[in-house]
Structures are given as C-alpha cells and as structure tokens.
Amino acid sequence: VAEWREASRLSLGVREIHDWSKARGDADDPLLIEQIRTKILPRRGISARSDEILITNGAQQGLSLLSQLLFSGDTTVAVEEPGYPDFRSLVQRQGARIQFIPVDHHGVQTERNDGSAQYVYVTPSHQVPTTVTLSSERRVELLAQASQFDQVIIEDDFDSETNFLGNPHAAIKSLDVDGRVIYLGSLSKTLSAGLRLGFMIASPELIRAVREQRRLMSRFPAANNQRTAA
C-alpha cells in the first residue's frame, strides 16, 4: 500500500499528468508496456515486442475480447474439466461448441485432445479450480499437438506469481516458436484485483484486431492507473 501511494503521488506530478492525460486514441501507456516487456515477461521466459502487448481491464476482458473475435457457431473450443466457468460462459455466448478435456494431478490430460477443437484453453500455472500445475512434459505435448492439429492455445496465466514451492514452470508461451499461443497475464494477484489491469501477448496482427475491438468497448484501461502501475 505504501509503495502504491508513492507511485500514485509520482504519477500525479504536473509533468506526468500532462503526459498520461493527453488524448492518444486507443494506445496504452508506453511506460507500462515497457515495464511488462522487460520486468514481468522475462520472469515467465517470454520475449515480446511492444506491438505484441495489449493492456486489458484484467485478464477477464482479454478473454472476452478474444471470444468476440475468434469464436462463432463454427468453432470448437477445448476446455479443462473441471474448469473456469466464466470462460465457458463466454464460449457459449458466441455459440461455439465446447469440448471437455479431463484434468488429473499433472494438469489437463493432453492425450485426450483429439484435435477436433480449433482452440485449447488452459490455466497451466494454477489450474482452475483444482490448483494443480501442468507438468513440463504435458506443456511440450500440448504445443506439439497444436502444431499437429493446427490449434491455437489460449494460456490464461492469471495466477503465475502465486508460487511458494520452488521455481515456477516456464510459461507455455516461452516454448512457442510457431506463434500458436495467446498469453494472458494479470496484475490482480501481484498488486490488487480492484485495479483491473491485465495484459495480452500475441502476434502484432491479432493485437491490432483486439485493440480495435477494445476501442469500441472502452478505448483503453484508465490511463492514471496504467502510469501508476508503471
């Protein structure tokens, strides 16, 4: 709390206000983008350019934007079972079909992925709701299947920082060389859920499309909070 108060004080300096309060269309705070790119992503083993990063109102908005853009009645989305109910609701709202893949004590059972889904949604760091961590072997297998079956993986890494038992596994995105993983992260657990700050890592083409979709909804997350977080 003390650090956030100090960062808030700094962000309310005259020079800072003149910077973050000016009209900039749908652009995010470049300082926050740079901090995510250089401070947060390397901890997850991810390298990304600034045009591959989008700030969202929490990871949930990222999931909503992706659902609106990518899912339709012709789409099948594979999800963990048991899994995150709010994402299932987003899939259903778009009229897409859901394929359930069971979860055991090593995470989602990749051998049950038969390739019929175009998208595979996973929460590998702390699976919702079991909290198990997806094993390294299955992360590699999931990527191999994505290439084999022409699938896209949506990696919801909202809770990667909550780790108390050794070093965390590298993100699936860190192993991705073919651009088959869309990565979603959040500052809700490290700072505060009330800030509603998250981020998405994807190809520049997809980020541009999602940014346009976000512009129609909310332009961008609150600029003052973006600067304070930066």
Disulfide bonds with the S-S distance in Angstrom:
none
